[in-house]
Amino acid sequence: MSQEDKNITEVTPQEPVQENLPADAIQKAKPLRGPLVKRFDRYIIKNFLGTYVFAILLLAAIVVMFDINEKLDAVLTAPIKATVFQYFMNFLPFIISQFSPLFTFISVIFFTSRLADRSEIIAMLSSGITFKRLAVPYMMCAALIAALSFVLMAYVIPPANQERIAYTNRWVKNKEVTYADNIQVQVRPGVMAYISRYDNTTRTGFRFSLEQFDGKTMKSRLTAESIRYDTLGRWTLNSYTLRNFNGLKEKMTQGTVLDTLLNLEPRDFLISKNDEQMLTSPQLREYIDRQKARGVANIKNFEIEYERRYAMTAAAFILTIIGLSLSSRKVRGGMGLNIGIGLLLSFSYILFMTVTSTFAVSGYTSARVAMWIPNILYTLIAIYLYRRASR
């Protein structure tokens, strides 16, 4: 071994020292994940939903008082049981669904302004909570309200509206359409039906014709002096004449009574006001598609109602962001200024949606575009206010 090798000191790596730590100390040393919903989340959710429910109860009481005053004659005439259970028990969910975005917006503005006025928002942000994280419990509440509102509007309230509208038709003012003139509908592709006048009280139509085409060529024409609807699409023709065409040849058959099945019901052409409110969303979609296939023109209200239910659901998120962005800062005017701005924006949203719906009725735009124009505009406002508030 050389002298250099002797001068080299061999260093043996030491094993890491392991201390006998208690098991509970090792468990505490591990990083712990916090709960998904933290304490301040629960605090905000409690305030949000509590204020929302309080606003609903307050406005519902006011609406009931005004509605009783407006329908005082009907309330005094109709049985109390029918007024309470058939009308008001079905009227309140309808009003709540109509003004759910307003309730949501006012709730956010009110309790967030109160938190900001007491410097609680400042304390949360100073503790390391970002504005984006602060918005999470707000969006959780908005999602809950949006889901509940959609289920009510799409499935629960339409059957309830049937009872409510039946009450108003009987005791307040009958708005049910029971007759129609010059009815022309497509029963199926290539088959057109025409009724000069139909009276639903007797379920009888007059001067009926049913024409079948092959391309542009008429293959047959069935006419009758009168026609009466029974049930399940069964119609009875009186004093009928059937003409079948085969080129230049014609075969004519006449008779007194003829029973036939047509894919046609009186409700397909007798459209009353508020009929769209009595159909669930799947029924609305089916009705709209069927009426479009038959060439019926007056279905704009049904299309608007169908699109409005989805647009109102999205409004819960948009107005929540706007309300949070407006009221999260403490201002000199206090809560009154924020609430005033919130009421102005919320009522302008409802008014704007009403105005755009008239565009669809007039044919200037489609129902989908008309109902989503307010959401698009207020989404841009929400983005601007959110970025401004998060700085």
Number of C-alpha atoms within 10 A of each C-alpha: 5 6 7 7 9 9 8 8 7 8 6 6 6 6 6 6 6 6 6 7 8 8 9 8 9 10 10 9 9 8 7 8 6 7 7 7 11 10 10 12 18 12 11 21 20 14 17 22 19 14 20 24 13 13 18 21 14 11 15 17 13 11 15 15 11 12 14 15 11 12 13 12 12 17 19 12 11 14 11 11 9 15 20 13 13 20 21 17 15 20 22 18 18 21 15 19 20 16 16 21 28 24 21 28 27 26 26 31 29 23 22 27 28 19 20 19 19 12 14 15 21 16 13 14 13 10 8 9 13 12 19 10 12 17 17 15 20 21 17 14 21 28 16 12 19 22 15 13 24 20 15 18 27 21 16 16 23 21 15 19 23 18 19 22 25 16 20 17 13 13 18 18 11 12 14 16 14 16 18 17 15 11 16 18 21 21 22 15 12 15 18 18 21 20 23 15 16 26 17 16 8 11 15 19 24 19 16 22 21 20 19 20 14 11 9 8 12 16 18 19 19 19 22 24 16 20 25 19 22 13 9 11 13 16 20 17 25 19 14 21 18 18 16 16 15 12 9 5 7 11 10 12 10 14 12 11 13 15 14 10 12 15 11 19 16 16 12 14 20 18 17 12 11 16 17 23 23 20 25 20 22 12 15 19 14 12 18 18 12 16 18 13 14 20 13 16 10 13 15 19 19 20 22 21 22 26 18 20 20 19 20 25 23 20 25 25 24 23 28 24 23 25 30 25 24 23 28 25 19 20 14 9 8 15 20 14 14 24 22 12 15 24 16 11 19 21 14 13 20 16 13 16 20 14 14 19 26 17 16 20 18 10 11 11 15 16 24 18 16 25 29 21 16 21 21 14 11 18 19 12 15 23 15 13 17 20 12 11 16 11 6
